[in-house]
Amino acid sequence: MPRVQIVGAGECGLPLAHQLLRDNGTSVTLVTDRSAQAVLSGTVTSTQIKFPRTLDLETRAGLGMWDSTAPEIEGIRFAVALDRAVVAGWTGRLSRPARSVDQRTVFARRLTDFLTAGGDLEITDLSLPELDRRSADYDLTIVTRASTELAACFPTDPAWTVPNAPQRRLAVLYLDGVTPDPDNVGTYVSLPGIGEVIAYPALTGPPGQERCCEILLFEALPGGEIDVFNPHGTATERWQQAAQLLERYLPAALADRYRAAEVTDSGATLVGAVAPRMRQPVGTLPSGMPVLGGGDVVCRMDPGGAQGANNAVHCAFRYSEAIVGDPAGPYDRAWMEATAQPWLADIAHPAARWTMALLAPPPEMQALMVAAQDDPALADALADTFARPSDMSRFTAGSRVAQSEHLGGEQDSRAAAP
Ligand SMILES: Cc1cc2nc3c(=O)[nH]c(=O)nc-3n(C[C@H](O)[C@H](O)[C@H](O)COP(=O)(O)OP(=O)(O)OC[C@H]3O[C@@H](n4cnc5c(N)ncnc54)[C@H](O)[C@@H]3O)c2cc1C
């Protein structure tokens, strides 16, 4: 029976651990830095919209606990706003709805269920030497959470040139009391030269006490007019800042929906930035032992493309299928490379290209956005491209957007801090 160790209990590590536990032919140990209770009493970590293909994977694996309770997000309303007026835009319907459930809710429930099902869970913040020492006791170690020192074991992927610093400064707020969107769609407002404001409904709260809320995500161009959030502010202070920005920059019809809003809880906000980074999927520990990377460790993108959680879940299912399908191993470097490549080619790399094209749209992408205003079928297809980024090549075959691994602004492959 192969012995598998998974480091990190998030979007990738948890479904992977559940799948391996369910397969009685694998012994699995899950190592993470916080308990379900600590996750629940912490702050929000994402906005985690998931698209149908991702939700299908979770549902089929018995992990779709919120299928009937999480609000359906039926499409995307894209708008370009100048001086509070919409100057361009389209609304695209998704073929099937997307959903978002607070990662605190999801991770806490999955950690508890893993323990209840007899899973081996260790709560510890592993140093690199500790991981190296204990990896000798396992046939396979999968790293789905990388500290700075552990990330250094995974070489940067030389095929990619990504910006060497965050493209946006982020502020997330989970809110009660927001008037729902009349069309059940998410909103993506582009403020030229300033950033984006993204909003959609979600589910939050401790497992068993979930309730609907609205999520707001500010994607601020660094140093720009909406890059104002205090990294040390309280949730209430951040909401006061956010409310002022909505009144100043958003069309009145949209800003009015937030007049009676308040934060869902004291951990309902997050301020920070994501430095994009593409790494090779096989890392090497100081002892020379190879480890397999998954999720953000290998492909970390700005949240503006709404891809990272989807990407991590697909990675979990691809990896679990490979392990269950090959119980004898050996899980050596060649096996790891062969296991990661289909996920990278089918899911992660198209998602990264899509995200970079959204944040710094090249001319052909801008032309598509303009054309979608008068073409509802194109608008629907663009909305669905969030759900299946590999479809982007349908629109842009032969163009820079379809092929390039060198989009997204600064052409500098120097390391960004993990
Ligand atoms: C503001 C924001 C909004 C986002 N919105 C979206 C979106 O709408 N859609 C989307 O698809 N993606 C979104 N993402 C990205 C998405 O959240 C991540 O890509 C996804 O969670 C990555 O999954 P993962 O399993 O790689 O890592 P994570 O989900 O981050 O899981 C890592 C786990 O490791 C644990 N851990 C931490 N330190 C240690 C340690 N030292 N030792 C052991 N364990 C440790 C953590 O507790 C955590 O549970 C967003 C991200 C941000 C920041």
The ligand as an SDF file (V2000), in Angstrom:
LIG
                    3D

 53 58  0  0  0  0  0  0  0  0999 V2000
   -8.2300   37.5960   -2.8090 C   0  0  0  0  0  0  0  0  0  0  0  0
   -8.2440   36.3030   -3.5590 C   0  0  0  0  0  0  0  0  0  0  0  0
   -9.3450   35.9700   -4.3440 C   0  0  0  0  0  0  0  0  0  0  0  0
   -9.3600   34.7840   -5.0730 C   0  0  0  0  0  0  0  0  0  0  0  0
  -10.4500   34.4660   -5.8420 N   0  0  0  0  0  0  0  0  0  0  0  0
  -10.4740   33.3240   -6.5520 C   0  0  0  0  0  0  0  0  0  0  0  0
  -11.6160   32.9710   -7.3280 C   0  0  0  0  0  0  0  0  0  0  0  0
  -12.6210   33.6720   -7.3560 O   0  0  0  0  0  0  0  0  0  0  0  0
  -11.5800   31.7980   -8.0170 N   0  0  0  0  0  0  0  0  0  0  0  0
  -10.4860   30.9860   -7.9990 C   0  0  0  0  0  0  0  0  0  0  0  0
  -10.5020   29.9390   -8.6510 O   0  0  0  0  0  0  0  0  0  0  0  0
   -9.3920   31.2880   -7.2580 N   0  0  0  0  0  0  0  0  0  0  0  0
   -9.3640   32.4270   -6.5340 C   0  0  0  0  0  0  0  0  0  0  0  0
   -8.2730   32.7320   -5.7620 N   0  0  0  0  0  0  0  0  0  0  0  0
   -7.1290   31.8280   -5.7410 C   0  0  0  0  0  0  0  0  0  0  0  0
   -7.3630   30.6150   -4.8420 C   0  0  0  0  0  0  0  0  0  0  0  0
   -7.8610   30.9780   -3.5850 O   0  0  0  0  0  0  0  0  0  0  0  0
   -6.0580   29.8560   -4.6890 C   0  0  0  0  0  0  0  0  0  0  0  0
   -5.4410   29.7350   -5.9410 O   0  0  0  0  0  0  0  0  0  0  0  0
   -6.3000   28.4650   -4.1130 C   0  0  0  0  0  0  0  0  0  0  0  0
   -6.8110   28.5520   -2.8100 O   0  0  0  0  0  0  0  0  0  0  0  0
   -4.9860   27.6880   -4.1200 C   0  0  0  0  0  0  0  0  0  0  0  0
   -5.2180   26.4090   -3.6130 O   0  0  0  0  0  0  0  0  0  0  0  0
   -4.0000   25.6320   -2.9430 P   0  0  0  0  0  0  0  0  0  0  0  0
   -4.5340   24.3340   -2.4830 O   0  0  0  0  0  0  0  0  0  0  0  0
   -2.8430   25.6650   -3.8550 O   0  0  0  0  0  0  0  0  0  0  0  0
   -3.6030   26.5340   -1.6890 O   0  0  0  0  0  0  0  0  0  0  0  0
   -4.5400   27.0000   -0.5000 P   0  0  0  0  0  0  0  0  0  0  0  0
   -5.9630   26.8230   -0.8270 O   0  0  0  0  0  0  0  0  0  0  0  0
   -4.0320   28.3470   -0.1030 O   0  0  0  0  0  0  0  0  0  0  0  0
   -4.2160   25.9690    0.6450 O   0  0  0  0  0  0  0  0  0  0  0  0
   -2.9710   25.9170    1.2990 C   0  0  0  0  0  0  0  0  0  0  0  0
   -3.1940   25.3270    2.6690 C   0  0  0  0  0  0  0  0  0  0  0  0
   -1.9360   25.1280    3.3260 O   0  0  0  0  0  0  0  0  0  0  0  0
   -2.0580   25.4720    4.6790 C   0  0  0  0  0  0  0  0  0  0  0  0
   -0.7420   25.9360    5.1620 N   0  0  0  0  0  0  0  0  0  0  0  0
   -0.3010   27.1990    5.2230 C   0  0  0  0  0  0  0  0  0  0  0  0
    0.9460   27.2270    5.7110 N   0  0  0  0  0  0  0  0  0  0  0  0
    1.3040   25.9510    5.9510 C   0  0  0  0  0  0  0  0  0  0  0  0
    2.4740   25.3400    6.4550 C   0  0  0  0  0  0  0  0  0  0  0  0
    3.5420   26.0530    6.7980 N   0  0  0  0  0  0  0  0  0  0  0  0
    2.4840   23.9830    6.5740 N   0  0  0  0  0  0  0  0  0  0  0  0
    1.4120   23.2620    6.2190 C   0  0  0  0  0  0  0  0  0  0  0  0
    0.2820   23.8060    5.7400 N   0  0  0  0  0  0  0  0  0  0  0  0
    0.2320   25.1210    5.6070 C   0  0  0  0  0  0  0  0  0  0  0  0
   -3.0720   26.5770    4.7240 C   0  0  0  0  0  0  0  0  0  0  0  0
   -3.7380   26.5790    5.9800 O   0  0  0  0  0  0  0  0  0  0  0  0
   -4.0090   26.2150    3.5810 C   0  0  0  0  0  0  0  0  0  0  0  0
   -5.1090   25.4940    4.0480 O   0  0  0  0  0  0  0  0  0  0  0  0
   -8.2410   33.9100   -5.0220 C   0  0  0  0  0  0  0  0  0  0  0  0
   -7.1390   34.2340   -4.2140 C   0  0  0  0  0  0  0  0  0  0  0  0
   -7.1310   35.4170   -3.4900 C   0  0  0  0  0  0  0  0  0  0  0  0
   -5.9360   35.7410   -2.6310 C   0  0  0  0  0  0  0  0  0  0  0  0
  1  2  1  0
  2  3  1  0
  2 52  2  0
  3  4  2  0
  4  5  1  0
  4 50  1  0
  5  6  2  0
  6  7  1  0
  6 13  1  0
  7  8  2  0
  7  9  1  0
  9 10  1  0
 10 11  2  0
 10 12  1  0
 12 13  2  0
 13 14  1  0
 14 15  1  0
 14 50  1  0
 15 16  1  0
 16 17  1  0
 16 18  1  0
 18 19  1  0
 18 20  1  0
 20 21  1  0
 20 22  1  0
 22 23  1  0
 23 24  1  0
 24 25  2  0
 24 26  1  0
 24 27  1  0
 27 28  1  0
 28 29  2  0
 28 30  1  0
 28 31  1  0
 31 32  1  0
 32 33  1  0
 33 34  1  0
 33 48  1  0
 34 35  1  0
 35 36  1  0
 35 46  1  0
 36 37  1  0
 36 45  1  0
 37 38  2  0
 38 39  1  0
 39 40  1  0
 39 45  2  0
 40 41  1  0
 40 42  2  0
 42 43  1  0
 43 44  2  0
 44 45  1  0
 46 47  1  0
 46 48  1  0
 48 49  1  0
 50 51  2  0
 51 52  1  0
 52 53  1  0
M  END
$$$$
